[in-house]
Amino acid sequence: MSEGKRNPAIRYLLVFVVMFVIIAPFYWIYSSSLKESSAIVSQAPTLLPPSITFEHYANLLSSSDYPIYLANSIVVSAATMVITVALSTSAAYGLYRLPFPGRKTLYRLILLAYIFPGSLLLIPLYVMLSNFKLLDSQVALIVVNVTFAAPFSVWLLKAFFASIPFELEEAAALDGANWLQTLLLVLVPLASPGVASVAIFAFITSWTEYMFASVLIVSDANRTLPVGLAGIIGQYVVDWGLLLAGAGATTLPIILLFVLIGRYFVRGLLEGGVKA
């Protein structure tokens, strides 16, 4: 076999391996969540459910606090996404479109938030939020999630704002637009792939965050999905059907999000990397 024919085969094999590694866990979660409890713990596992049942999903909605956890996660993730997009677009506009002393230094300092691991900042943030009486509240999670999502979002938007000609802003100013109108009506539409990437990144980061949510939230009424699902695991007995149904229902919104608008996220990352 020639080199030209062998390389495509190797590439296809690598693509298949990567897809298998990514898809196999999701397939096992969803197929097992449709099995009866006896089939889940069977010593001879099967790829397909011997008989399909939705009992675990019904129990998840009726006999657990999953609906409460789901509502909390939606509120926290949506608020984090909206605030992160608003802050990062405004900060990116100020950093990359408005000249002021120390702009380059501030741009380099903005990514310092990622130098320190989140576990190192856990105690200081806990003390700070405790002083502001924000513990055991959704506001605490929103503040923390925005704090960690905003720096990367600002950095990601740099390439998009830097590539927009300044003549467009000058034309908008001649038409009587102020800086906010210029940002919302001119720059944001032109940087829409980057803004979409920021929105998806902030939502997924908040949706999957566990460490801060497990420490800052105490009551069941304010728990989000990752922490709530961890509570399903009992000390001596684990209801695997309920746990698998919870995992499947939790990952489904993220999968649907990527199916619908995932291409904008990938496009934003690729264009941002190339333009940067």
Secondary structure as UniProt FT lines:
FT   HELIX           3..33
FT   HELIX           37..40
FT   HELIX           55..62
FT   HELIX           66..97
FT   TURN            101..102
FT   HELIX           103..109
FT   HELIX           110..114
FT   HELIX           118..121
FT   HELIX           122..131
FT   TURN            132..133
FT   TURN            135..136
FT   HELIX           138..162
FT   HELIX           166..174
FT   TURN            175..176
FT   HELIX           179..182
FT   HELIX           183..187
FT   HELIX           188..190
FT   HELIX           192..208
FT   HELIX           211..216
FT   HELIX           220..222
FT   HELIX           225..232
FT   HELIX           240..275
//
